Amino acid sequence: MTSAMPTPRVPTSELTAIRGQAVTFRGDPFVIGDEAAFHYRSDALILMQSGHIVGCGDYDTLIGEIPAGTAITHYRECVILPGFIDCHVHYPQTQIIGAYGKQLLDWLEHYTFVAEQQFADPAHASAVAKVFLQECLRAGTTTAMVYGTVHPQSVDAFFLEAQARSMRMIAGKVLMDRNAPPALCDSSVDAGYAQSQALIRRWHHKGRLAYAVTPRFAPTSSPAQLETCGALLREFPGVYLQTHLSENAKEIQWVRELYPERSGYLDVYDHYGCLGRRSVLGHALHLSDGEWQRLRETNTAIAHCPSSNAFLGSGLFSWPKAKAALRPLRVGLATDIGAGTSFSQLQTMHAAYQIGQLGGYPLSAVRAFYLATRGAAEALDLGTTIGSLEIGMEADVMVLDLQATPLLAYRMTTCTSIQEALFLQMILGDDRSTRAVYVNGSLAYARPEPTR
């Protein structure tokens, strides 16, 4: 690396106290039902210290247990939530979000591969990483699983910026050695493998950062390269793997042609040892019953990318298959920027609701917010670390303004429950609803007061 490593923000040892309505989840509502999973406090006090939640309960109960004179920030007409978690996103595609729609393979050729070649320049990578992370915070997102480009410097730049903000982030260098522009292909299988090794040693478990082995998808990796992906997972236990699965019908046919010896798309990854508890596969739209079963057997997680699936016309996600009563899969919500159309997980919930309606499985607010918080944390194997408002969890917290826009303020006058209020947010809300974000226990974003 050529640039000096900045000093990360150190979590304050002073007690930070915030007050307001609070929502968290006690389990998976797809499994135990909305009522059992959903936990709401109408007047909560959240205490944060040294990067962790050290108190969480009813205000009237906890107020007598904190030192006299402790400053308390009271967020009226707001709901305190765990920070949102994005399970699948491409930070280099920030600069092509909203480009005129193509379907997947055309999108890659005409937009993605063009933009990603610019990340050979570390200064460009750093500039885009800054924009990306600031947009995450404005949207209330405190953790994401992120794709870099084929360039190692794209990952260095991203992790440096994330570290400076003390954000818990997972990222990796894209591996491609065929079916992509030469400037975006690893010079050799061994070179991609060695660069990934070096990045893992440099960044994995450094502070709040973790590394993901990142083959873009099966068509852009040779069998030899996928072999190295499985080797990296064995060599460095605890690293993640992220890639794409069965997003588009033409893509699936392409995989069949490239890997005729395998029984299907998922079997390609399975054969090379790429499935498991810390593997997160994006999309998973067109799967056979056998593939759904194999995902369960390997405890592999899925990133649901509804706005991207709609924007590229890729297909509908099957909730009945994913959350079948026997051994439901871990599924987290994902923006999939830049085919995804918003950094806001609220807008992504909106898309998930619409996609669910088309598939005969509309999502309740309880299930949608679970997917962006505790459900996403479980998908990333971080359910004991982030994603819930509980004592001992890392203090990544967002504050949602229920009256962020004139329409929301008006609509709240007829709202009769917290579940309805949250549903209004996922249909009508966006980054304007983010009132404040705390990262590692420190205030990381405060929205300027809106003009109403």
NORRAFEN-V447488 format. One record per residue. N is the residue number from 1. RES is the residue in three letters. NEAR is the number of other C-alpha atoms within 10 Angstrom. Layout:
N&RES&NEAR / N&RES&NEAR
This chain:
1&MET&9 / 2&THR&7 / 3&SER&10 / 4&ALA&7 / 5&MET&14 / 6&PRO&11 / 7&THR&11 / 8&PRO&15 / 9&ARG&15 / 10&VAL&14 / 11&PRO&18 / 12&THR&16 / 13&SER&13 / 14&GLU&12 / 15&LEU&17 / 16&THR&22 / 17&ALA&22 / 18&ILE&18 / 19&ARG&22 / 20&GLY&22 / 21&GLN&23 / 22&ALA&25 / 23&VAL&22 / 24&THR&22 / 25&PHE&26 / 26&ARG&16 / 27&GLY&17 / 28&ASP&22 / 29&PRO&20 / 30&PHE&20 / 31&VAL&15 / 32&ILE&12 / 33&GLY&13 / 34&ASP&19 / 35&GLU&11 / 36&ALA&13 / 37&ALA&18 / 38&PHE&20 / 39&HIS&15 / 40&TYR&15 / 41&ARG&18 / 42&SER&12 / 43&ASP&16 / 44&ALA&24 / 45&LEU&25 / 46&ILE&25 / 47&LEU&22 / 48&MET&30 / 49&GLN&20 / 50&SER&18 / 51&GLY&22 / 52&HIS&24 / 53&ILE&25 / 54&VAL&20 / 55&GLY&19 / 56&CYS&22 / 57&GLY&19 / 58&ASP&18 / 59&TYR&18 / 60&ASP&11 / 61&THR&11 / 62&LEU&15 / 63&ILE&16 / 64&GLY&9 / 65&GLU&9 / 66&ILE&12 / 67&PRO&9 / 68&ALA&8 / 69&GLY&6 / 70&THR&12 / 71&ALA&11 / 72&ILE&15 / 73&THR&12 / 74&HIS&15 / 75&TYR&17 / 76&ARG&13 / 77&GLU&14 / 78&CYS&21 / 79&VAL&25 / 80&ILE&27 / 81&LEU&23 / 82&PRO&31 / 83&GLY&27 / 84&PHE&32 / 85&ILE&32 / 86&ASP&32 / 87&CYS&32 / 88&HIS&29 / 89&VAL&25 / 90&HIS&21 / 91&TYR&27 / 92&PRO&27 / 93&GLN&24 / 94&THR&22 / 95&GLN&17 / 96&ILE&17 / 97&ILE&18 / 98&GLY&15 / 99&ALA&13 / 100&TYR&11 / 101&GLY&13 / 102&LYS&16 / 103&GLN&15 / 104&LEU&20 / 105&LEU&13 / 106&ASP&12 / 107&TRP&16 / 108&LEU&16 / 109&GLU&14 / 110&HIS&12 / 111&TYR&20 / 112&THR&20 / 113&PHE&17 / 114&VAL&14 / 115&ALA&17 / 116&GLU&23 / 117&GLN&17 / 118&GLN&18 / 119&PHE&23 / 120&ALA&17 / 121&ASP&13 / 122&PRO&21 / 123&ALA&15 / 124&HIS&14 / 125&ALA&24 / 126&SER&21 / 127&ALA&13 / 128&VAL&21 / 129&ALA&24 / 130&LYS&17 / 131&VAL&13 / 132&PHE&22 / 133&LEU&21 / 134&GLN&16 / 135&GLU&17 / 136&CYS&21 / 137&LEU&26 / 138&ARG&25 / 139&ALA&28 / 140&GLY&34 / 141&THR&29 / 142&THR&28 / 143&THR&28 / 144&ALA&26 / 145&MET&27 / 146&VAL&25 / 147&TYR&28 / 148&GLY&28 / 149&THR&29 / 150&VAL&28 / 151&HIS&26 / 152&PRO&21 / 153&GLN&22 / 154&SER&29 / 155&VAL&27 / 156&ASP&25 / 157&ALA&26 / 158&PHE&28 / 159&PHE&28 / 160&LEU&22 / 161&GLU&21 / 162&ALA&21 / 163&GLN&22 / 164&ALA&14 / 165&ARG&20 / 166&SER&24 / 167&MET&25 / 168&ARG&22 / 169&MET&21 / 170&ILE&28 / 171&ALA&29 / 172&GLY&33 / 173&LYS&27 / 174&VAL&27 / 175&LEU&30 / 176&MET&29 / 177&ASP&24 / 178&ARG&17 / 179&ASN&12 / 180&ALA&16 / 181&PRO&13 / 182&PRO&12 / 183&ALA&15 / 184&LEU&23 / 185&CYS&21 / 186&ASP&22 / 187&SER&12 / 188&SER&13 / 189&VAL&20 / 190&ASP&13 / 191&ALA&12 / 192&GLY&23 / 193&TYR&19 / 194&ALA&14 / 195&GLN&17 / 196&SER&25 / 197&GLN&15 / 198&ALA&11 / 199&LEU&19 / 200&ILE&21 / 201&ARG&13 / 202&ARG&12 / 203&TRP&21 / 204&HIS&21 / 205&HIS&14 / 206&LYS&13 / 207&GLY&13 / 208&ARG&17 / 209&LEU&19 / 210&ALA&20 / 211&TYR&29 / 212&ALA&28 / 213&VAL&28 / 214&THR&24 / 215&PRO&26 / 216&ARG&20 / 217&PHE&22 / 218&ALA&25 / 219&PRO&22 / 220&THR&19 / 221&SER&23 / 222&SER&16 / 223&PRO&19 / 224&ALA&12 / 225&GLN&24 / 226&LEU&24 / 227&GLU&18 / 228&THR&22 / 229&CYS&25 / 230&GLY&19 / 231&ALA&15 / 232&LEU&23 / 233&LEU&21 / 234&ARG&13 / 235&GLU&11 / 236&PHE&14 / 237&PRO&9 / 238&GLY&16 / 239&VAL&20 / 240&TYR&27 / 241&LEU&27 / 242&GLN&31 / 243&THR&23 / 244&HIS&20 / 245&LEU&24 / 246&SER&23 / 247&GLU&24 / 248&ASN&21 / 249&ALA&13 / 250&LYS&14 / 251&GLU&18 / 252&ILE&20 / 253&GLN&14 / 254&TRP&15 / 255&VAL&20 / 256&ARG&17 / 257&GLU&12 / 258&LEU&16 / 259&TYR&18 / 260&PRO&11 / 261&GLU&10 / 262&ARG&16 / 263&SER&12 / 264&GLY&20 / 265&TYR&24 / 266&LEU&26 / 267&ASP&17 / 268&VAL&21 / 269&TYR&21 / 270&ASP&17 / 271&HIS&15 / 272&TYR&17 / 273&GLY&18 / 274&CYS&30 / 275&LEU&27 / 276&GLY&18 / 277&ARG&19 / 278&ARG&22 / 279&SER&24 / 280&VAL&30 / 281&LEU&24 / 282&GLY&26 / 283&HIS&26 / 284&ALA&23 / 285&LEU&19 / 286&HIS&20 / 287&LEU&19 / 288&SER&12 / 289&ASP&9 / 290&GLY&11 / 291&GLU&17 / 292&TRP&19 / 293&GLN&17 / 294&ARG&16 / 295&LEU&22 / 296&ARG&19 / 297&GLU&13 / 298&THR&14 / 299&ASN&20 / 300&THR&23 / 301&ALA&28 / 302&ILE&28 / 303&ALA&30 / 304&HIS&29 / 305&CYS&30 / 306&PRO&29 / 307&SER&26 / 308&SER&25 / 309&ASN&25 / 310&ALA&18 / 311&PHE&19 / 312&LEU&20 / 313&GLY&15 / 314&SER&20 / 315&GLY&21 / 316&LEU&20 / 317&PHE&24 / 318&SER&19 / 319&TRP&19 / 320&PRO&13 / 321&LYS&15 / 322&ALA&21 / 323&LYS&16 / 324&ALA&14 / 325&ALA&11 / 326&LEU&8 / 327&ARG&13 / 328&PRO&20 / 329&LEU&22 / 330&ARG&25 / 331&VAL&27 / 332&GLY&28 / 333&LEU&30 / 334&ALA&32 / 335&THR&30 / 336&ASP&31 / 337&ILE&25 / 338&GLY&23 / 339&ALA&31 / 340&GLY&25 / 341&THR&22 / 342&SER&22 / 343&PHE&27 / 344&SER&27 / 345&GLN&29 / 346&LEU&29 / 347&GLN&23 / 348&THR&29 / 349&MET&29 / 350&HIS&25 / 351&ALA&24 / 352&ALA&28 / 353&TYR&23 / 354&GLN&19 / 355&ILE&22 / 356&GLY&19 / 357&GLN&13 / 358&LEU&12 / 359&GLY&15 / 360&GLY&12 / 361&TYR&16 / 362&PRO&16 / 363&LEU&20 / 364&SER&19 / 365&ALA&23 / 366&VAL&25 / 367&ARG&21 / 368&ALA&25 / 369&PHE&27 / 370&TYR&30 / 371&LEU&31 / 372&ALA&26 / 373&THR&27 / 374&ARG&29 / 375&GLY&28 / 376&ALA&31 / 377&ALA&28 / 378&GLU&21 / 379&ALA&26 / 380&LEU&28 / 381&ASP&19 / 382&LEU&14 / 383&GLY&16 / 384&THR&14 / 385&THR&17 / 386&ILE&29 / 387&GLY&31 / 388&SER&27 / 389&LEU&28 / 390&GLU&22 / 391&ILE&16 / 392&GLY&17 / 393&MET&20 / 394&GLU&25 / 395&ALA&30 / 396&ASP&33 / 397&VAL&30 / 398&MET&28 / 399&VAL&24 / 400&LEU&27 / 401&ASP&22 / 402&LEU&22 / 403&GLN&22 / 404&ALA&24 / 405&THR&18 / 406&PRO&12 / 407&LEU&12 / 408&LEU&18 / 409&ALA&15 / 410&TYR&11 / 411&ARG&15 / 412&MET&17 / 413&THR&9 / 414&THR&10 / 415&CYS&12 / 416&THR&9 / 417&SER&10 / 418&ILE&18 / 419&GLN&17 / 420&GLU&16 / 421&ALA&19 / 422&LEU&22 / 423&PHE&22 / 424&LEU&19 / 425&GLN&23 / 426&MET&24 / 427&ILE&17 / 428&LEU&17 / 429&GLY&25 / 430&ASP&22 / 431&ASP&22 / 432&ARG&19 / 433&SER&25 / 434&THR&25 / 435&ARG&25 / 436&ALA&23 / 437&VAL&29 / 438&TYR&23 / 439&VAL&27 / 440&ASN&28 / 441&GLY&27 / 442&SER&25 / 443&LEU&16 / 444&ALA&21 / 445&TYR&18 / 446&ALA&15 / 447&ARG&13 / 448&PRO&9 / 449&GLU&9 / 450&PRO&11 / 451&THR&7 / 452&ARG&9
